[in-house]
Amino acid sequence: MATVYIAPTAQGSADGTSEANAYAIGSLSTAESDAGVGGIIYFLDGDYYTSGTPSFDSTGVTYQSLNRHGARIGPTASGNTTPATFSIGSSSTINIAVKNFQIRNCKVYMQSSNDSNSPLVIQGNLIYNDEAKDFATNGAIWIGGSDDEVRIYDNVYKLTQGGRASDAISRNVGANAKIERNSFYFESDNTINTTDLLDASSCKNNIFVGAGSGTFSNTFTANATNCCFHNFGSSNASGGTDNVFADPQFVDVANLNLRLRPSSPCINAGTAS
């Protein structure tokens, strides 16, 4: 295992051994080989995959923004309602982690691990679109494979749906998936399907906020523990275990600041268990 550095363009000797000598993103496969199982690839601040299809797919590697949200993956606004697809993992890879990136204008596809001790982890990312995007039937949380060993922790989702009369938040969320400590702000003027969120083995300490005139067509509060729901449809206005049904009071949604104001009813409302 090794620690490797990568940048939008090559730095110094471009051998990946330090920030000053970071590989260019075009050498990602070499960086993955250098890192090896148990290794980490740090991404320096800047823009990556502003066109094309990003993919992180090396067993046992942690891909991490060196500075929280400093590395940005995905295209800028283009006027196109079709998002890019960011693929994490494959049917032959396990134990991948993706942490602390900005991920913009992308559908995030996560291939579930088949090993409960080595799940795929997506953690601490800021996932957003800065123009309305069509998530189609794949949703914002899109899990592939039948094993469902995926951990979705500490992410912020700020998404605006557009382009279809109906859409989904999630696809293929199964019995081994864990969704914890995330904030979801989902804006739509159309029908939103949330049924898969009923199936996660753990849905706790999350905040779910809906905006726009759209309706949320499924009830999943029954599967939620110590979560907050606000404007997520009349069927998600009660139920579950120790949930809060009130405005969480985000600081500044328009500018992607989904931290909580001091008066938020969500402060100290979570559970450590």
C-alpha positions in Angstrom: 0.0 0.0 0.0 1.1 3.6 -0.6 0.0 7.2 -0.5 -0.2 8.7 -4.0 -1.1 12.2 -5.2 -2.9 13.3 -8.3 -3.8 16.7 -9.8 -5.7 18.0 -12.8 -2.3 18.5 -14.5 1.1 17.0 -13.8 3.2 18.6 -11.0 7.0 18.6 -10.8 8.4 15.2 -11.6 4.9 13.8 -11.9 5.7 10.5 -10.1 2.8 10.8 -7.6 5.0 10.8 -4.5 4.0 14.2 -3.1 1.7 17.2 -3.7 4.6 18.9 -5.5 5.1 15.9 -7.8 1.5 14.8 -8.4 0.5 12.6 -11.3 -1.9 14.1 -13.9 -5.4 12.7 -13.8 -4.7 11.0 -17.1 -2.3 8.7 -15.1 -5.0 7.5 -12.7 -4.5 3.9 -13.6 -0.8 4.2 -12.8 -1.7 5.9 -9.5 -4.1 3.1 -8.6 -1.4 0.5 -9.2 1.1 2.5 -7.1 -1.5 2.8 -4.3 -2.4 -0.8 -4.2 -4.8 -2.5 -1.8 -5.0 -0.4 1.4 -3.5 2.6 -0.3 -4.9 6.1 -0.8 -5.0 8.5 -3.7 -5.2 12.2 -2.7 -6.7 14.5 -5.3 -5.4 18.1 -5.2 -7.8 21.0 -5.5 -9.2 21.6 -9.0 -11.6 20.2 -11.7 -11.6 16.6 -12.9 -13.6 14.9 -15.6 -15.3 18.1 -16.8 -16.2 15.9 -19.8 -16.4 12.2 -20.3 -17.3 9.6 -17.7 -15.4 9.4 -14.4 -14.8 6.0 -12.9 -13.0 4.9 -9.7 -12.6 1.1 -9.8 -9.5 -0.3 -8.0 -10.0 -2.8 -5.2 -8.9 -1.6 -1.7 -8.2 2.0 -2.8 -9.4 5.1 -1.0 -10.0 8.0 -3.4 -10.0 11.2 -1.4 -10.0 15.0 -1.9 -6.9 16.3 -0.2 -8.9 19.3 1.1 -12.5 18.8 1.9 -14.5 19.5 -1.3 -11.5 21.1 -3.0 -11.4 18.5 -5.8 -14.4 18.8 -8.1 -15.6 15.9 -10.2 -18.1 16.4 -13.1 -19.0 19.0 -15.7 -20.1 22.5 -15.2 -23.6 23.7 -16.2 -24.3 23.1 -19.9 -28.0 23.5 -20.4 -28.3 19.8 -20.9 -30.8 18.0 -18.6 -28.9 14.7 -18.9 -26.4 14.3 -16.1 -23.0 12.6 -16.4 -22.6 9.2 -14.8 -19.9 8.8 -12.1 -19.2 5.0 -11.6 -17.7 3.7 -8.5 -16.6 0.0 -8.4 -17.5 -2.9 -10.5 -18.7 -6.5 -10.1 -15.1 -7.6 -9.6 -13.9 -5.0 -7.1 -14.5 -4.5 -3.4 -13.5 -2.2 -0.5 -13.4 1.1 -2.4 -13.9 4.4 -0.6 -14.7 7.8 -2.1 -14.4 10.7 0.3 -14.7 14.5 0.5 -15.2 15.4 -3.1 -17.5 17.9 -4.8 -19.5 15.8 -7.3 -21.5 18.0 -9.6 -24.1 17.3 -12.3 -23.6 13.6 -12.1 -25.6 10.5 -11.3 -23.5 8.5 -8.9 -23.5 4.7 -9.6 -22.2 2.6 -6.8 -21.5 -1.1 -7.4 -22.1 -2.9 -4.2 -19.4 -5.0 -2.6 -20.0 -8.7 -2.0 -18.1 -8.6 1.3 -19.8 -7.2 4.4 -16.4 -6.6 5.9 -15.2 -4.6 2.9 -18.2 -2.6 1.7 -18.1 0.3 -0.8 -18.0 3.6 1.2 -19.1 7.0 -0.1 -18.5 9.5 2.6 -18.2 13.3 3.2 -19.0 14.3 -0.3 -20.9 17.3 -1.6 -23.2 16.0 -4.4 -25.1 18.6 -6.3 -26.3 19.9 -9.6 -26.3 23.6 -10.5 -29.0 23.2 -13.2 -32.0 20.9 -13.4 -31.1 17.4 -14.3 -33.1 14.3 -15.3 -32.2 11.4 -12.9 -34.5 9.1 -14.9 -35.2 5.8 -13.1 -31.7 5.6 -11.6 -32.1 8.2 -9.0 -29.6 10.1 -6.9 -28.7 7.0 -4.9 -28.0 4.3 -7.5 -26.7 0.9 -6.3 -25.7 -1.9 -8.6 -25.3 -5.6 -7.8 -27.2 -7.8 -5.5 -25.2 -7.7 -2.3 -26.0 -4.1 -1.3 -22.9 -3.8 0.8 -22.7 0.0 0.5 -22.2 2.6 3.2 -23.5 6.1 2.4 -22.3 8.4 5.2 -22.0 12.1 6.0 -22.8 13.3 2.5 -24.6 16.5 1.4 -27.0 16.2 -1.5 -28.5 19.3 -3.1 -30.3 18.2 -6.2 -32.8 19.7 -8.6 -34.8 17.4 -10.8 -35.9 18.3 -14.3 -36.8 16.9 -17.7 -39.4 14.2 -16.8 -42.8 14.0 -15.3 -41.7 11.6 -12.6 -38.4 10.6 -11.1 -36.7 8.6 -8.4 -34.4 9.4 -5.5 -33.0 5.9 -5.3 -32.6 2.6 -7.1 -31.7 -0.8 -5.9 -31.2 0.2 -2.2 -31.3 -3.2 -0.6 -31.2 -4.9 2.8 -27.5 -4.5 3.5 -27.2 -0.8 2.6 -26.6 1.7 5.3 -27.6 5.4 4.9 -26.5 7.5 7.8 -25.8 11.2 8.7 -26.6 12.6 5.3 -28.5 15.8 4.4 -30.7 15.5 1.3 -32.3 18.6 -0.3 -34.3 17.5 -3.3 -36.2 20.0 -5.4 -38.7 19.0 -8.0 -42.0 20.1 -9.5 -42.8 16.5 -10.5 -43.6 13.2 -8.8 -40.7 11.7 -6.8 -40.4 8.0 -6.0 -38.8 7.1 -2.7 -39.8 3.4 -2.3 -36.3 1.9 -2.2 -35.3 3.8 0.9 -37.7 1.5 2.8 -35.3 -1.4 2.2 -32.0 -0.1 3.7 -30.8 -1.9 6.8 -30.1 1.4 8.4 -31.5 4.8 7.7 -30.7 7.0 10.6 -29.5 10.6 11.5 -30.4 11.8 8.1 -32.2 15.0 7.1 -34.7 15.0 4.2 -36.0 18.3 2.8 -38.2 18.6 -0.2 -38.7 21.8 -2.3 -40.9 22.7 -5.2 -44.4 21.7 -6.0 -43.6 18.0 -6.6 -45.1 15.2 -4.6 -43.3 12.3 -2.9 -45.1 9.1 -3.8 -43.9 6.7 -1.1 -43.7 6.5 2.6 -40.4 5.5 4.1 -40.4 7.2 7.5 -41.2 3.8 9.0 -37.7 2.7 8.2 -36.1 5.9 9.6 -34.6 6.5 13.1 -33.7 9.9 14.4 -34.1 11.5 11.0 -35.6 14.9 10.1 -38.3 15.2 7.4 -39.5 18.5 6.0 -41.8 19.0 3.0 -41.2 15.4 2.0 -44.8 14.7 1.2 -47.8 14.1 3.4 -47.0 10.4 3.7 -43.6 11.3 5.3 -45.0 13.6 7.9 -45.1 11.1 10.8 -43.9 7.7 11.8 -40.6 5.9 12.4 -38.5 6.1 15.5 -37.7 9.4 17.2 -37.9 11.3 14.0 -38.3 15.1 13.8 -40.8 16.7 11.4 -39.8 20.3 11.1 -37.7 22.7 9.1 -34.0 21.8 9.9 -33.0 25.4 9.2 -30.1 25.0 6.7 -27.8 28.1 6.6 -27.8 28.8 2.8 -29.1 26.2 0.4 -28.6 28.3 -2.6 -24.9 28.5 -1.9 -24.6 24.8 -1.0 -24.3 25.5 2.7 -26.4 22.9 4.4 -25.0 23.3 7.8 -27.6 23.9 10.6 -28.5 27.2 12.2 -28.1 27.3 16.0 -31.8 27.2 16.4 -32.3 24.0 14.3 -34.4 21.3 15.9 -32.0 18.8 14.5 -29.1 19.7 16.8 -28.5 17.0 19.3 -31.5 15.1 17.9 -29.5 12.2 16.5 -28.5 8.9 18.0 -25.0 7.4 18.5 -26.3 3.8 18.6 
